[in-house]
Structures are given as structure tokens and as C-alpha cells.
Amino acid sequence: MQMRFPVRMSVATGFTIMAAGDAAVQLRGNGKWDPHRTAVTSTFNGATSPGVLYWGRILDSRWPGFAPSAALSKALVNQICIAPWHTMFFVVWTTCLGSLLYGGGAASAEHRVTELGTTLSDKMQHTLPGLVVSSTFFWLPANAVNFMLVPLHFRVAYMSVCGAVWGAYTSYVAYQE
């Protein structure tokens, strides 16, 4: 099955699956749904899904096939080259966009920017290292399964489901007070 509009489909799939996953986790956790939080996490997943699709194609061209050695090579390269950056951008995205959606009020713009900088700096120092380590234990096996068993046209859906699980965890970490 060839995707007719791969970028649009990957954005829609990534956004929708993450939105459903994040909303389900919120409802299960505290019984309340925060649409702003879901918007923040799902727009990140939707925006990055085309890159995931094309990166997978690059890895497949370098290590073709579904053999365990090819799958492991792709999973390791992905984990080393992409995962730390992707996790860092998720922290930046959720912190900055979340601040725009939740921020405001009577505080001056200068005060909000200073507060955002402090919050972002704290998350980069205290949250990011743990997330990068955790991502290795989650994404390395998920990517090995992806590259070994999942056909290319189902990868965005599979990775989005994995992303919803991972996103639930990272969203929980990102929105901890």
C-alpha cells in the first residue's frame, strides 16, 4: 500500500494518535481533560511525524530489509542521532508552547520571558537527562520492532502509538509541578 499524501497522512496520524493517547492518560489519571496540554503534545507529534517518516526511509536505504542486524543497526543509529534531539525539542516545545497557552495574566511580557527562560533552563538541567536515558530503554526496543517487523506504510501509525505511550510519560514529566 503506497501512501498518496505521505506528509499530510503522517501529520494527521501523528497528531490524532497522540491527542487520543494524551487525553486518555489525563482522563485515567485525574479524571479531567486539559485540551491545552493535549494540543501542545499532539502538535509536537504531528509536526515531527513527517521527519520520522523520511528518516525511516533514509535508514532503510542505508540498511535495507527486515533482518535483525539491519533492524538493530537502524535502531541504534536512530537512538544515537535522533532520540536525544527529539526529546530535547519535546521539552522545549512543551515548555514554550505550554507557557504561551497557560501564560498571560497581568505579568509584563519581560517578566514572562524571564520566567520562561528560568523554567526552560531548569527543565533542561533536571528533566532532560532522565528523559534521554529513559528514551533509550523505551525507544531502542520499539525501534528494533519497528524496523524488523513493521512495513514502511504502517510505521507512522506504529510509531505514533509508541509515541502516545512515550508522550504520556514525557507529558507527565513535562507537566509535573
N, C-alpha and C positions, 0 to 999 in steps of 0.2 A: 504494500500500500504506500503510495507516494503522497506526501503532504502537498496540497495545492498551494497553500499560502503558509509556508513554514514559520515565518516571523509572527504573523498575526495569530496563528494557531498556538505557537509556543507562549506568546504573551497571554492569550486568553486562558490557556490551560494552566500556566503557572499562577496567574492571578486567582483564578477560580478555585483551584485546589487548595492554595494557601489560605484564601479567605474562608473557605469551609472548614479547614483544619484549625485555624486560629480561633474562629468563632466557636467551634465545638469544644476546644480546650478551655476557653473562657467560661462557657456555659457549664461545663462539667466542674470546673474549678470553684467558681464562686457564684454560679447561677445567674450571672449578669453578663451581658454582651456590650463591649465598648467598640462601637463602629470606627472610631478614630484609630484605635490600636490595630484593628483588622485592616483598615485602609493603609496604614503605614507598612505593615508586614507584607501584605499581598501586593502592593505596588512595587515593593522591592523585588519580590519573587517574579512578578510579571515582567518588570524591566530587565531583569538579568537572565530570564529564560532563553531568549534568542542567543545570547552569548554561550550559554550552556549547550544549546543545540549545535552551534557551529564549532565550539571547542571539541565536542564529542566527535564531530566529523574529522577534525584535524587529527585527533588521537587515533581514530580508525584508519586514516590514511597512512599514518606512521607505523601502526601495529595492527594490520588488518586481521579480521577473523575473531572468533569467539574462544580460541584456545586459552587455557588457564594462564600460560606465560604471557600472551598478548593482553589478556584482561588485567593481570597483575601489573604489567608494565604501565598500561593506561591509568590504572587506579593510583599507582604510586606517583606518576608524573602529575596527575591531576591534584593529588593531595599536596605535593610539594610546591607546585607552581601556582595553583589557583585557590585552594582552600583557605590559606591564611589571609589572602587579599579579599576574598569573598566575605569571609567572616568579619574582617575589619570594616569593609564597606557597609555590611549589615548594621554593625554597631553605630557607625557614623550616620547612616540613613535613619535608623530608628530614633537616635538621639536628636538629630537636627529636625527631621520632619515632625517627629513627635512634639518637639518644642514649639514648632510653628502652629500645630493644631491645638495644643494644650496651652501654649503661652498666651501672652497678651496681657490684659488687665491694665492696671494703672502704671505699671513699671515703665520706665523710659526704654526706648529701643537700645540705648547704650548699656543699660543695666541688664536687659535680657540677653544681649550678645555676650557680655562678660559672664553671666550665669551659665549660658550655653557652653562657652569655652571651658569653664571650670568643670561642668558636668561631663563634657566630652573627654577632657583630659583625665578625669577620674575613671571613666569607663575604659579608656584605652589602657590605663595603668593597672586597674584592678579586675576588670571583667574580661578584656580581650585575651590575655594569656591563657586563662582557664578555658575559654571558648575554643581557642585554637587547638589546645590539647584534646578537649572533648570531641572536637570535629574529626580528629584523626581516628578515634575509636568508633565514631559513627559512620563517617563518610568513606573510609577506606573499604570496609566490607560492603557498604551499599554500592559503591562504585565498582567493586570487583564483580558483584552480582549483575549490575547494570551492563558492564562491558562483556561479561561472559554469557549472559542469558537473554538480555532484552534487545529485540530488534530496534534498529535506529528510529523507526517511525513511532515507537512506543516509549522512547527514552524520556521525552519531556514529561509525559504523564507519570511514568515510574519515578523519575527524579523529583517531580513535584509532590508526589505522595510522600516520598522520603523527606522532601523539603518541608512538608506540612508537619511531619513529626519533629524534624530538627527545628523548624521555625517555632513550634510550640515551646520547645525547650529554650531556644535563644530569645524568644519573645518574653518568656517568663524571666529569664536572666536580665534582659534589657530593661524590663519594666519593674524590676524589684526596687523597692524604695530603700 
